[in-house]
Amino acid sequence: MNYRKAKSYVFKRLKEELSPDLHYHCIDHTKDVIESATRLAKTENVKGKELTLLKTAALFHDIGFTETYDGHENSSVRIARETLPRFDYSEEEIRVVEGMIMATEIPQSPKTHLEEILADADLDYIGRDDLFVIGQRLQYEWKLRGITTSLKDWHEKQLEFLQNHNYFTESAIKLREKTKQHNIYELEKLLCKK
């Protein structure tokens, strides 16, 4: 598997083809997910071929946004399937990558350990101190698409999402759950629910 060349390919496409209206689902998010997945993999004792597959799925998980907003995971899977053979990925390796990409679809439903790691990495930020900064990017992206209309509406959606979210891996729970609960508390205060 030639991850380095696959990464060059994906980053080139993201830089050239993503809509400038994607303030959250941009190349920075992909980089963040790769970093988060790599960090979780280390604490979950994932290495070698499995780590390469995990990083590949993180790399491709949002490339579908170059084609569509809704259902982008299906586009990401198709692009990965069409592209990865060029970078010496086998049929079985591509199937593993596809499963991880689909595990990031909301609501998340990972079936394997690697899928759990990528699902947790994709939403790593909700258990970090920069939730509100990163969240504002998503709020603005949604506002441009007409998904949310007011800041109050956004905060209510964000609170509901965080309250219903669960991390899957022990590492993510240890690393992010406490701060996620604090972020829930802060959102409740913003909405005068505490």
C-alpha positions in Angstrom: 0.0 0.0 0.0 1.4 3.3 -1.0 -0.2 5.6 1.6 2.1 8.5 0.8 1.0 8.7 -2.9 -2.6 8.2 -1.9 -2.3 11.1 0.5 -0.8 13.4 -2.2 -3.7 12.4 -4.5 -6.4 13.2 -1.9 -4.9 16.4 -0.6 -4.6 17.7 -4.2 -8.2 16.9 -4.9 -9.4 18.5 -1.7 -7.4 21.7 -2.3 -8.6 22.0 -5.9 -12.2 20.6 -5.8 -13.8 21.3 -2.4 -16.3 24.2 -2.4 -15.0 27.3 -0.6 -18.4 27.2 1.3 -17.2 24.1 3.2 -15.7 25.8 6.3 -15.8 22.7 8.5 -15.6 19.8 5.9 -12.3 21.2 4.6 -8.8 19.9 4.3 -8.1 20.9 7.9 -10.8 18.5 9.1 -9.3 15.7 7.1 -5.9 16.4 8.6 -7.4 16.6 12.1 -9.1 13.2 11.7 -5.9 11.6 10.5 -4.1 13.0 13.5 -6.8 11.9 15.9 -7.0 8.4 14.3 -3.3 8.0 14.6 -3.3 9.1 18.3 -6.2 6.7 19.1 -4.5 3.9 17.2 -1.4 4.2 19.3 -3.3 3.9 22.6 -5.5 1.1 21.1 -2.3 -0.8 20.1 -3.1 -0.6 16.4 0.0 -0.6 14.1 1.5 -1.9 10.9 -0.9 -2.7 8.1 -4.0 -1.9 10.2 -2.6 1.5 11.0 -2.1 2.2 7.3 -5.6 1.1 6.5 -7.0 3.3 9.3 -5.0 6.4 8.1 -6.2 5.6 4.5 -9.8 5.6 5.6 -9.3 8.8 7.5 -7.8 10.3 4.4 -10.7 9.3 2.1 -13.6 9.6 4.5 -14.7 13.1 3.3 -13.4 13.2 -0.3 -17.0 12.6 -1.4 -17.7 16.3 -0.5 -15.9 17.1 -3.8 -19.0 15.7 -5.5 -22.0 16.0 -3.1 -23.0 17.2 0.4 -25.8 14.8 1.3 -24.7 11.2 1.2 -21.0 12.1 0.7 -19.9 8.9 2.5 -21.2 6.8 -0.5 -19.2 9.1 -2.9 -16.2 8.7 -0.6 -16.4 4.9 -0.8 -16.8 5.0 -4.6 -13.8 7.3 -5.0 -11.7 5.1 -2.7 -12.8 2.0 -4.6 -11.9 3.5 -8.0 -8.6 5.1 -6.8 -6.9 2.8 -4.3 -5.9 0.0 -6.7 -3.6 2.6 -8.3 -1.8 2.8 -5.0 -1.4 -0.9 -4.6 -4.3 -1.6 -2.2 -5.8 -5.1 -2.6 -9.6 -5.8 -2.9 -9.7 -6.9 0.8 -7.8 -3.8 2.0 -10.2 -1.6 0.0 -13.2 -3.4 1.7 -11.8 -2.7 5.1 -11.3 1.0 4.2 -14.9 1.2 2.8 -16.3 -0.2 6.1 -14.4 2.5 8.1 -15.6 5.3 5.8 -19.2 4.2 6.2 -18.8 4.0 10.0 -18.4 7.8 10.1 -22.0 8.2 8.7 -24.3 9.8 11.3 -25.7 8.1 13.2 -22.4 6.2 13.6 -22.6 2.4 13.7 -19.1 0.9 13.6 -18.9 -2.9 13.5 -15.1 -3.5 13.9 -12.4 -2.1 16.1 -10.9 -0.1 13.3 -14.3 1.3 12.4 -14.8 2.3 16.1 -11.4 4.2 16.0 -12.3 6.1 12.9 -15.8 7.0 14.1 -14.3 8.3 17.3 -11.5 10.2 15.5 -14.1 11.9 13.2 -15.9 13.4 16.2 -12.8 13.8 18.4 -13.3 17.6 18.6 -16.6 17.3 20.5 -14.6 16.2 23.5 -12.0 18.9 23.2 -11.6 22.5 24.4 -11.8 23.8 20.8 -15.4 22.5 20.3 -16.9 25.9 20.1 -14.3 27.2 17.6 -14.6 24.2 15.3 -18.3 24.1 15.9 -18.6 27.7 14.6 -17.2 26.5 11.3 -19.8 23.8 11.0 -22.6 26.3 12.1 -21.5 28.7 9.3 -21.4 25.9 6.8 -24.9 24.8 7.8 -26.2 28.4 7.7 -24.9 28.8 4.1 -26.8 25.6 3.3 -30.0 26.7 5.1 -29.8 23.9 7.6 -29.7 26.2 10.6 -31.1 29.7 10.8 -30.1 31.1 14.2 -27.4 30.7 16.7 -29.9 29.5 19.2 -31.1 26.8 16.7 -27.5 25.8 16.2 -26.8 25.5 19.9 -29.9 23.4 20.4 -28.9 21.0 17.6 -25.3 20.9 19.0 -26.5 20.1 22.5 -28.9 17.4 21.3 -26.1 15.9 19.2 -23.6 15.8 22.1 -26.2 14.4 24.6 -26.9 11.5 22.2 -23.3 10.8 21.2 -21.2 8.0 22.6 -17.5 7.3 22.0 -16.8 3.7 21.2 -13.1 3.0 22.1 -11.8 3.0 25.7 -9.1 5.4 24.6 -11.6 8.0 23.3 -13.7 7.6 26.4 -10.7 8.2 28.7 -9.3 11.0 26.6 -12.5 12.9 25.5 -15.6 12.0 27.6 -14.9 14.3 30.5 -14.4 17.4 28.3 -17.4 16.4 26.2 -19.5 16.4 29.4 -18.1 19.9 30.2 -19.0 21.1 26.7 -22.6 19.8 27.2 -22.7 21.8 30.5 -21.5 24.9 28.7 -24.1 24.5 26.0 -26.8 24.1 28.6 -25.7 27.3 30.3 -25.8 29.1 26.9 -29.3 27.9 26.4 -30.3 28.8 30.0 -31.0 25.1 30.8 -28.6 25.1 33.8 
